[in-house]
Amino acid sequence: MDFYLINGGPRKKNNTSKLLKKVNDGINDELTKNNINEININTIRLYDLDYKGCKSCFHCKKIGGKYYGECPIKDDLRELLPKIHECDGIVFATPIYFGDVTGEMRSFLERLMFSKLVYGRESLASKKPNAIIYSMNVKKEVADEIYENAVFKNTENYLEYTFGKPYSLKVYDTYQFKDYSLYENYMFDEKKKAKTLKEQFPKDLDSAYDLGTKLVKSLL
């Protein structure tokens, strides 16, 4: 079985990467438990790739065209996107930056999903288990007020149209800096952040692991 874990965060060893590592463990353990030995879990770090967002060339929508249903742009996504569409399950993970998913994740989702969008009809993409993880340094009540409709529902509606209803994991009040004293910051209390890191983030990691097992169970 083939899974793709899409990391939309820039930091190689921070919250988003740690959460995806747990998803990876959950997928691997659940497949192994079910005696499935051919396991391919591919983690893609978007900040390592060279690409841009959709160019609105519409080659993907040209009836009878060479690239109908595919993105023709020749960059680091050209060969990757078909592999993702052909896989068994996908997990997207992104920090929330400036009130939205990261720019890399946004551009990637445009390229991944728009080529399969048909105006007024069902998506050309094959349905598959999928999930999205958001990590953010604001608390749940702030995210519920600001991000719920503008970010979470909007993103998940497109994922549902393309692949089917996604699982969703939201990780709040994350620890942002290794040393808060080095950075200008008037909004967040380092001691409270450290407390959340110690008490809540391990639970979030457990939830990420469970998400991985859910993806596999939905296929079996």
Buried (B, 14 or more C-beta within 10 A) or exposed (E): BBBBBBBBBBEEEBBBBBBBBBBBBBBBBBBEEEEBEEEEBBBBBBEEEEBEBBEEEEBBBEEEEEBBBBBBBEEEBBEBBEEBBEBBBBBBBBBBBEEBBBBBBBBBBBBBBBBBBEEEEEBBBEEBBBBBBBBBBBEEEEBBEBBEEEBBEEBBEBBBBBBBEBBBBBBBBBBBEEEBEEEEEEEBEBEEBEEBBEEBBEEBBEBBBBBBBBBBEBBE
